[in-house]
Amino acid sequence: MKEILLNDNWLFHKENEVESCVTLPHTYNAVDGQSGISMWRGKGFYKKEVLFSEEDLKEKIFLEIGASAMKSTVYMNGKTICHNTCPYAMYRIALNEHIIVGKNLLEIVTDNTATDEVYPQMADFSFYGGVYRDVKLVFVPQQLHFDYLDGSRDGVQVRTQKLDGQKWEVTVTGCVINEGKDCEGEVKVSVLDRQGVVLEKTLSMYFSEKQAFTIRTEIDHPHLWMGVEDPYLYQVQVEICTKDGVEETRSIATGFREIKIDPEKGMFLNGKHIKIRGVARHQDFGGVGNAVSKEQMEEDLSLVKEVGANSVRLSHYQHDDYFYRRCDEEGILVWAEVPFISILSESEKADENIRQQMERLIKQRGNHISIYCWGVQNEITIAGETAEIHEKVKAMAAYTKQLDPSRYTAEANIYSVTNESPLNRMADLVGYNLYYGWYYDKMTGLQQRLDEFHMACPDVPLLVTEYGVDTNPDYHSYEPKTKDYSEEYQLLFSENALKAFEERDYFVGSYVWNLCDFGSANRDEGGKQGQNQKGLVTIDRKIKKDAYYLYKANWSKESFVKLAGSRFVN
Ligand code: ADA
């Protein structure tokens, strides 16, 4: 597979504006690091000339758009070739029938105004518009290739599963597309560790138009993926072979890990107890909004590592593939989710859209070994619990399980969901977003809530999927109290929560809301417009708030001793 990045030299304009030259990733809403209360929502027009030679057209060519928001229409030489309504997912378009040798005009029109084609249109984050991830041309062999139009990213899906003893199974599924004459051949799977090939398995096949395959193979005593302690990865190489040789190859990173969750004892990664010490992350960076570069993703990853977190909740939608890949490599467990959030969808179109977002999430990110669960809803009952909502969540959990039975399903409930609610039995893992001491009650309400839940539902594994307080690093207080936005209150609040989580053996883990401040167009509080300030770090990543160091001290005791000396350690 050959790839050519098309990120440079796009002509861009908003409705009623003059054109300028932009480079992707790009959004048209993030101005001066603030998404702003009056964030502009409308259409963005992108265009670019793309050249193809006769040689190019001998291959199968796909246009791959990493993500564009919120809905997008793609045109080639004036003709519509795609309409996309999954704003967080990658999409591909087969190009050959739409292009000519020489100059071609590629146009993408994005629109981030509210529409029921895309779910949701209201939430506590900003709905940026634009072509905000990489755009590329992907060239694969004209006749025999993997299926790149099945909504997946890699064209093949790899899963590993523990069998008896130290035996593990590797399952590779996919589909071979044959656009030429029917022929015989084989699909070959090789599993490689850092030294080289450790096992191979081939499946003889007859390639007609579209040939699905499943190849299973077993491995003894693999080197396990142990999270941050030892994130050992294998490569699974999948080849389409004919008598003429290897036609196409894909290489997928994978690992061997089994996660068991016991509602009494917590989480075990390959038999080792691990408490989730997590942070949630939005794809939002001061000045660029969702058009986050690889360097900026690396910056976030460094913050996650430095603070000593072992997991991230990539909220509330599919993030860039690069971030999941780096989590595989660094051993950071990932809670992945779709924005089935805040209000119940009100049209069939919206319902269908959120299902499609889940399907794309699982197909596109499912090969990442760091992902341990799929979040099926977040605070969906904010406007009240109804039988209709229950039905929809149940259906979403079942659909998710059907798409990927190898992983847990999970929910993030709002505090008002009672211990008796059927929502607590719809997904494998139950999380609560708890803001005791901020939106309601006092801080210590947290401890009471956790224990009451555990008493009422001792068979349900419990997480806290959000907790946090808005904090402006310019605000300080001698007598910190709720809603004063001071660094000191964030410290008190975090100290209470950290203690509550560490003291409870049954407790699976928690996610701080949020790693960094993020754009939220409708907010105007705590001295900053258009931002949710619950981050441990500011939106421009320039200031680590005091609470960041509190977490670092608690979560990375060893590095803290080295940095600060023993006087802080009891
Ligand atoms: C909810 C919601 C989040 C977040 C939070 C807050 O819990 O799930 O998206 O923004 O509120 O800060 O109020």
Residues whose N, C-alpha, C, O or C-beta is under 5 A from the ligand:
A	BS01	ADA	D124 E379 N433 E466
